[in-house]
Amino acid sequence: MVQASTVPNLPNVPNATTIDSSLILLDEKLPGGAYWHGIIKRGNTLRVTDLAGSQGVSMICYNADSPIERLNVADTAKIQFNAFLKQGMVLYSDMGRILGSITADTSGHHDLICGCSNAASNAAKYGAGAYNKYGESDYNNSRNNFLKALAKRGLTRKDLMPNLNLFSRVAVRPNGDLAYVTGYEAAGSYVDLRAEMNLLVVISNCPHVLHPATVYQPQPIQLTVWRSPTPTPDDLCRTANEEVMRGFLNTDALFAQA
């Protein structure tokens, strides 16, 4: 039996909400270092909850019906004049359509510009670690996690693109340097991503490439897929600005005859 997905009522996590258990379609914990992939149907919402003070969560997404269309982080930042996402903002595809909308967010720190960890960055930060029989380090990294997940969906290295990093605050210095800002990790914070088309989502629960910790300790997260309300005419994400409204016109046209 699926239970209600709860978020601890912490003082630094405003507007925490509980999802009615009758609306929940999937609810599972993803351990630190692991990956997940799944399809979120149009109109449903994926909630990602930080359970223990995340060191960062990497995510990519695709049009599940035609994966040649996928997340474009450059357009997502450029069109919304912001490289750090929050509630009311959207994810753009490389075809000018809207993949998903951030309908709720108690973190406010989601980075579009730093990419993800790989074997070399992990080795430089954490050392060699132990290796399994396949020659893989036990310090999992997001690039390898993404490739493993994509392979299970019939996709390959050429289908991998720049990613979004959840629960990660990054500062841009006046000289252009990037610095990870700690102290904003909050157990119980969450972000809701409503699918605006049938969405293939891949998540890698590995530390942000710039996270300063030198001990490999990625924390667990909770993934909850639920039947969210139909957007209202004044929906925050759909009415944010003229560019977003055009993006939704392009997106809704895909489903006009469904």
C-alpha positions as CSV (number, residue, x, y, z in Angstrom):
1,M,0.0,0.0,0.0
2,V,1.4,3.4,-1.0
3,Q,1.7,5.8,1.9
4,A,1.5,9.6,1.9
5,S,4.8,11.3,1.0
6,T,5.6,13.6,3.9
7,V,8.1,16.4,4.3
8,P,9.4,17.2,7.8
9,N,8.0,20.5,9.1
10,L,11.3,22.2,9.6
11,P,11.6,26.0,10.2
12,N,14.0,26.4,7.3
13,V,11.7,24.6,4.9
14,P,8.7,26.9,4.3
15,N,5.3,25.8,3.0
16,A,6.1,22.1,3.4
17,T,3.2,20.0,2.2
18,T,2.0,16.4,2.3
19,I,0.7,14.7,-0.8
20,D,-2.6,12.8,-0.5
21,S,-1.7,9.1,-0.6
22,S,-4.6,8.5,-3.1
23,L,-2.7,10.7,-5.6
24,I,0.6,8.9,-5.4
25,L,1.7,6.7,-8.3
26,L,5.3,6.0,-7.2
27,D,7.1,6.7,-4.0
28,E,10.7,5.3,-3.5
29,K,13.9,6.2,-1.8
30,L,17.1,6.6,-4.0
31,P,20.3,5.9,-2.0
32,G,23.3,8.2,-2.3
33,G,25.4,7.3,-5.4
34,A,22.6,5.5,-7.2
35,Y,20.6,6.5,-10.3
36,W,16.9,6.3,-11.4
37,H,15.1,6.7,-14.6
38,G,11.4,6.7,-15.3
39,I,8.6,8.2,-17.4
40,I,6.4,11.0,-15.9
41,K,3.1,11.2,-17.9
42,R,2.0,14.7,-19.0
43,G,0.2,16.4,-16.2
44,N,1.8,14.3,-13.4
45,T,4.4,15.7,-11.1
46,L,7.7,14.4,-9.8
47,R,8.7,15.5,-6.3
48,V,12.4,15.2,-5.4
49,T,12.9,15.5,-1.6
50,D,16.2,16.0,0.1
51,L,16.1,13.6,3.0
52,A,19.4,14.3,4.8
53,G,21.1,17.4,3.5
54,S,22.0,16.7,-0.1
55,Q,25.4,17.3,-1.7
56,G,23.6,17.8,-5.1
57,V,21.4,15.8,-7.4
58,S,21.9,15.7,-11.2
59,M,19.1,15.4,-13.6
60,I,18.5,15.2,-17.4
61,C,15.2,14.8,-19.2
62,Y,13.8,14.0,-22.7
63,N,10.5,13.9,-24.6
64,A,9.6,10.3,-23.8
65,D,7.7,10.0,-27.1
66,S,10.6,11.3,-29.2
67,P,13.9,11.3,-27.2
68,I,15.6,13.3,-30.0
69,E,14.0,16.2,-28.2
70,R,15.7,16.9,-24.9
71,L,16.6,19.4,-22.2
72,N,18.5,22.4,-23.4
73,V,20.1,24.1,-20.3
74,A,21.4,27.0,-22.4
75,D,18.0,28.0,-23.7
76,T,16.4,27.3,-20.2
77,A,18.8,29.9,-18.7
78,K,18.8,32.4,-21.6
79,I,15.1,32.7,-22.2
80,Q,14.4,33.1,-18.4
81,F,17.5,35.3,-17.8
82,N,18.6,33.1,-14.9
83,A,21.1,30.2,-14.6
84,F,19.6,29.2,-11.3
85,L,16.1,27.8,-11.3
86,K,13.3,28.2,-8.7
87,Q,9.5,28.0,-8.4
88,G,7.6,29.4,-11.3
89,M,10.3,28.6,-13.9
90,V,10.4,25.9,-16.6
91,L,12.7,23.6,-18.4
92,Y,13.0,24.2,-22.2
93,S,13.7,21.5,-24.8
94,D,16.0,22.1,-27.7
95,M,12.9,22.5,-29.9
96,G,11.5,25.5,-28.0
97,R,8.9,23.5,-26.1
98,I,8.4,23.1,-22.4
99,L,9.5,19.8,-20.8
100,G,8.5,20.6,-17.3
101,S,7.5,23.3,-14.8
102,I,8.8,23.9,-11.3
103,T,5.4,24.3,-9.5
104,A,6.7,24.2,-6.0
105,D,10.2,24.6,-4.5
106,T,11.4,25.0,-0.9
107,S,15.1,25.0,-1.9
108,G,15.4,27.8,-4.5
109,H,18.9,26.6,-5.5
110,H,19.1,24.6,-8.7
111,D,22.2,25.1,-10.9
112,L,22.2,24.9,-14.7
113,I,25.8,25.7,-15.5
114,C,28.2,23.4,-13.7
115,G,27.6,20.1,-15.4
116,C,28.1,16.8,-13.5
117,S,30.8,14.7,-11.9
118,N,32.8,12.1,-13.8
119,A,35.4,9.5,-13.1
120,A,38.3,12.1,-13.3
121,S,36.7,14.7,-11.1
122,N,35.8,12.0,-8.5
123,A,39.3,10.6,-8.5
124,A,40.8,14.1,-8.0
125,K,38.5,14.9,-5.1
126,Y,38.1,11.6,-3.3
127,G,41.0,9.5,-4.4
128,A,41.0,6.1,-6.2
129,G,38.6,4.2,-3.9
130,A,37.9,0.5,-4.4
131,Y,37.2,-1.0,-7.8
132,N,34.7,-3.8,-8.8
133,K,35.4,-6.6,-11.2
134,Y,34.4,-4.2,-14.1
135,G,37.2,-1.7,-13.2
136,E,34.6,0.8,-11.9
137,S,35.3,2.9,-8.7
138,D,32.9,2.5,-5.9
139,Y,32.7,6.3,-5.9
140,N,29.9,6.5,-8.5
141,N,29.7,9.6,-10.7
142,S,26.9,11.2,-12.5
143,R,28.3,10.9,-16.0
144,N,28.6,7.1,-15.7
145,N,25.2,6.9,-14.0
146,F,23.5,8.8,-16.8
147,L,25.1,6.5,-19.5
148,K,24.0,3.4,-17.7
149,A,20.4,4.6,-17.4
150,L,20.3,5.8,-21.0
151,A,21.6,2.4,-22.2
152,K,18.6,0.8,-20.6
153,R,16.4,3.1,-22.7
154,G,18.1,2.4,-26.0
155,L,20.0,5.7,-25.9
156,T,23.8,6.1,-26.1
157,R,26.6,8.5,-25.3
158,K,25.6,10.8,-28.2
159,D,22.3,11.4,-26.4
160,L,23.8,12.8,-23.2
161,M,23.6,16.5,-22.8
162,P,24.3,19.1,-20.1
163,N,22.3,18.6,-16.9
164,L,20.4,20.4,-14.2
165,N,21.8,20.2,-10.6
166,L,19.1,20.2,-7.9
167,F,19.7,21.5,-4.3
168,S,22.9,23.2,-5.3
169,R,23.8,26.9,-4.7
170,V,26.6,28.2,-6.9
171,A,28.0,31.7,-6.8
172,V,29.6,33.4,-9.8
173,R,32.5,35.6,-8.8
174,P,33.2,38.9,-10.5
175,N,36.1,37.3,-12.4
176,G,33.9,34.5,-13.7
177,D,35.0,31.8,-11.2
178,L,32.4,29.5,-9.9
179,A,32.1,28.6,-6.2
180,Y,29.8,26.2,-4.4
181,V,28.0,27.9,-1.5
182,T,27.4,25.5,1.5
183,G,24.9,26.0,4.3
184,Y,21.8,25.8,2.1
185,E,21.4,22.0,2.3
186,A,18.2,21.4,4.2
187,A,16.8,17.9,5.0
188,G,13.2,18.0,4.1
189,S,13.4,20.6,1.3
190,Y,11.8,19.5,-2.0
191,V,11.1,20.5,-5.6
192,D,8.1,19.6,-7.7
193,L,8.5,19.2,-11.5
194,R,5.2,18.9,-13.4
195,A,5.6,17.1,-16.7
196,E,4.3,19.3,-19.6
197,M,4.8,16.4,-22.1
198,N,5.4,12.7,-21.5
199,L,8.8,13.0,-19.9
200,L,11.7,10.6,-19.6
201,V,13.6,11.7,-16.5
202,V,17.1,10.4,-15.4
203,I,18.4,11.3,-12.0
204,S,21.9,10.6,-10.6
205,N,22.2,11.1,-6.8
206,C,25.9,11.9,-6.7
207,P,27.6,15.0,-5.2
208,H,27.8,18.2,-7.2
209,V,31.1,18.5,-9.0
210,L,32.0,21.6,-7.0
211,H,30.8,20.4,-3.6
212,P,33.8,21.0,-1.3
213,A,33.5,17.9,0.8
214,T,36.5,15.6,0.3
215,V,34.7,12.6,1.7
216,Y,32.3,10.8,-0.6
217,Q,29.0,10.8,1.2
218,P,26.0,11.4,-1.1
219,Q,22.7,11.4,0.9
220,P,19.5,9.7,0.0
221,I,16.6,11.4,-1.7
222,Q,12.9,10.5,-2.0
223,L,11.2,10.3,-5.5
224,T,7.5,10.7,-5.5
225,V,5.3,10.7,-8.7
226,W,1.8,12.0,-8.1
227,R,-1.3,13.0,-10.0
228,S,-1.2,16.8,-9.7
229,P,-4.0,19.3,-10.3
230,T,-4.8,20.5,-13.8
231,P,-3.2,23.9,-14.3
232,T,-5.5,26.9,-13.8
233,P,-5.7,29.8,-16.3
234,D,-3.5,31.9,-13.9
235,D,-0.9,29.1,-13.4
236,L,2.4,30.7,-12.3
237,C,4.6,28.8,-14.6
238,R,2.4,29.1,-17.7
239,T,1.9,32.8,-17.4
240,A,5.4,33.9,-16.2
241,N,6.2,35.9,-19.4
242,E,5.4,36.1,-23.1
243,E,8.3,33.8,-24.0
244,V,7.1,31.1,-21.7
245,M,3.5,31.5,-23.0
246,R,4.8,30.9,-26.6
247,G,6.7,27.8,-25.4
248,F,3.5,26.4,-23.9
249,L,1.6,27.1,-27.1
250,N,4.2,25.1,-29.0
251,T,4.0,22.3,-26.4
252,D,0.2,22.1,-26.2
253,A,0.0,21.9,-30.0
254,L,1.6,18.4,-29.7
255,F,-1.4,17.2,-27.8
256,A,-4.2,19.1,-29.4
257,Q,-5.4,16.0,-31.3
258,A,-4.5,13.4,-28.7
